[in-house]
Amino acid sequence: MIRSAGQFRRESQIPRHRVSVTFSLSARQVKLLDQLAERTSVPKSVYVRKGVDFILRKYRSLLQRTAPQGRLEDENR
């Protein structure tokens, strides 16, 4: 299911402190991400944040073992 850009904006209206980070992607990843963003009118940053959220959920058990009091800081998002 492809969501409209408006649906992603509503999800991101929750005030959050954001930190700028720099990372590298392969040329193929950039090309495909550009195409996806263009075809769906959803900003690339939304897809990157969703991907990071996916990985953090996948490895939640590893993080909970090291997080204070067994909770993740951003758990309630």
N, C-alpha and C positions, 0 to 999 in steps of 0.2 A: 504494500500500500504506500503510495506517495502522498505525503502531506503537503499542503500549501505552505508558502512562506509565512502566512498569517498565523497558522497553527503553531509554528515553531516560535514565533515572536511572543505569543501568549504564554508559552511555557517558560520563556526566558525573561519574563517581566518580573519574576521574583527577584528582589534585590539581592545581589551577591557581590562580594568583593572579588574582583578578578585580578589575576596576576599574569603578566605577559611572560611567555616562555618561547624559546627558540629550539627547534628540533629539525632534523633532516628527514626527507621523504625521498623515495626513488623517483626518477623521472616518470615512470609508469604510474605510480601512485598519484603524483601531481596532475598528470594528464587526465586520469580517470576521475579524480576529485573535481577538477575544473569542469569536465563534461557533466558530471552529476549536478553540480551547483548551478550550471547554466540551464540545464534541462528542467530542474525543479524549482528554480528561483529561491533556493535555500542557501544561505551563506556557507562557505566552506568551513568556517569556524564552528558552525553548529554541528556539522558532521564530525569534525575532529573531537569536539567535546563529547558527543554521543559515543564515539569510539572509545575514548578514555573512560567514560562511565561504564561501558560494557566490560572493559578489561578489569576495572576496579571491582565490579560486581562478581566477575568470574573468579577473581583471586581474593575475595573478601575474607575467606577463612585464614589466609596467610596474614592479612593485615590485622585481623582481629587479635591474633596471637601477639602482635607487637604493639598494638595501639593501647594507650592508657585506658584502664577500666574496660577493656574488650570492646570499645565502641570506636567507630570511625567518625572523624570530625564532620563530614558531609553526609552522614547517614540519613538525615531527614529530608533529602532533596527529592 
